[in-house]
Amino acid sequence: MKSSQFKITCDDINDKSIFINWSDEERAKLFSILLKKMSLTYFAELINYGLPTLSEIKNGTVKPSSYVYFSILKILGQRSKLSSLLISSRNGKSTRIIDDYISPELLGLIHSDGFLVKNKKKVVLCGFTNKNKFIINNFQKLLHKIFECNVYLTEDKRDGTYTILVPSIIGRILLNKFGEKRSKNKTIPNLSNSETFDYIRGLFDGDGSAQLYINPNYFIPKITISMGDEKLAINLKNLLQKINIHSRIRYQKKKNWQWWNVNITRQKDVLRFIEKIVSNHLKR
């Protein structure tokens, strides 16, 4: 079952830093109808936008922000399919939304070994790092199910870590939907059971491990998912409890680094985790 909270909406795109690449025909048609209802000056006052910029948008000199575009549609009582829109940053390459449903597994990967932040210049940085090329490819596969876009992949030759960088425009949509990864105000949407499995799979594939301690008389299985954020660790523990898997949180610190391990050690819980989560990580 797909939760509506993982669907991209106009509100997630309605941003003054996201631009619409419309055709001259659509631009002329919409402004023709709009200007029969009100003057451009009044429209500028109504949406609190600069008149000179709106004049340039009207004349086709610059692209409209999604804020301006959706404001026009709202006044005209029109709607636009998200899949029909070509969006971009001010000077970036265009991106198209293929599917408006964001996989919880993709969000799980970002919340594990990924990043989703806005820097001091208000540029959104989004991506994922991992040493396993298969997991990197899976991240890219999940992303391309949603967005038609190019990504930038690098490899650190020192330790074999891959980093995949996502276009800023996509990062901005994800940030509008879920909040910054490091923010105290980050939001985790309500998850159905199947979405819970997908989200936890992303967390585990990104920064989880499975171990087996063997003694002559018995063995102890252990699954660990490491989180750099206490709130996310508590959230994960609650999600595991929701699907009847008991876990414990252990705080650890080494020099300037601190993290929280969510540990699963009961045999029945480990077996249920293996059965329900179905990791994509070939080595785990």
ABEGO torsion letter per residue (X at the ends): XBBAAABBBAAAABBAABBBBBBAAAAAAAAAAAAAABBAAAAAAAAGBBAAAAAAAAAGABBBBAAAAAAAAAAAGBBBBAAABBBBBAABBBBBBABABBBAAAAAAAABABBBBBBAAGBBBBEBBBABAAAAAAAAAAAAAABBBBBBBBBBAAAGBBBBBBBAAAAAAAAAAAEBAABAABBBBBBBAAAAAAAAAAAAAAABBBBBBBBAABBBBBBBBBBABAAAAAAAAAAAAAAGBBBBBBBBBBEABBBBBBBBABAAAAAAAAAAAGBABAAX
